[in-house]
Structures are given as C-alpha cells and as structure tokens.
Amino acid sequence: MNSSPELPLSIKVRTVAGDFLVEARAVVIGDDVLVYIWGGEKPHIGAVAAVQPRPSLADPSKTSATASVLTYPGHKEDEVVKYVGEALSAACNANVVVTAGIHWDNLGPSDIETIRSRIGEITEKLVTGLQGAP
C-alpha cells in the first residue's frame, strides 16, 4: 500500500439497505490510513479511533490491532470506529484513524442490526480496496 506523495490514494465506498445509506472514504497518507464514515439524517463526528497493528496475542504469526477510542458524550459510534479501525489495521498492517458519525432518529433493534450489517459491508469493501492498492 504505497501512494504517490503528490496525490494520496482515496477510496470511496457505500452500501444501502432501505433507507439506511452508509458511506465511507479512506485516504492513504504515506503508510497510514485515514477513514471517515457517515450516514443518516445528520452526518457528524461522533467518535474517533486511532489503531495500531500488532502481533496477535493468540497467535503471534498473525496480525491483530489495538485501538484507542474517543467518543463525544451522547454518541454511540465508538463500536463502529473500533471495529472498522481494527479490521483495517490488521488487514493492511498499517496505522489507521477512523471517524464516524451516523444518525437516524427513532431506530428500533432491527434497524440497528441493519446498520451493523452495513458497517460490516463497508469494512469488507474498504479492506478489499486498500489491499488492492498500489
């Protein structure tokens, strides 16, 4: 995953189910990755994760990742940024920063599950795009 110093590699992905559109953009900055995720009625910044790859504690021959997460009071994107950041950091063996702000009013449990599924799809698309980067 090397990018030109003149123009950073940028990948934009999206997924939708019903009214739940979630989008993300990843920008490669040197050997590091910056990701922002947004969706819903009021996109914003609700949480930020800084993630670093490391050898897996269970199997040191595999790469895992450790995240530090900051969440603004009243927001719940901490789960999103941690999940996406750790997956990308481990898959790409890179330092990753992820920010997310996704908001819909009056969500029920099945809606939340749909959004979690969309985040999983976004993560897979980002991993695929970044691993295929020059």
BELJOLIN-V955473 format. One record per helix or strand of 3 or more residues. SS is the DSSP state (a for helix, b for strand). FROM is the first residue (numbers start at 1). LEN is the number of residues. Records with the same first field share a line. If there is no record, write none. Layout:
BEGIN
SS: FROM-LEN / FROM-LEN
END
This chain:
BEGIN
b: 10-8 / 20-10 / 32-9 / 47-9 / 63-9 / 96-8
a: 78-15 / 109-23
END
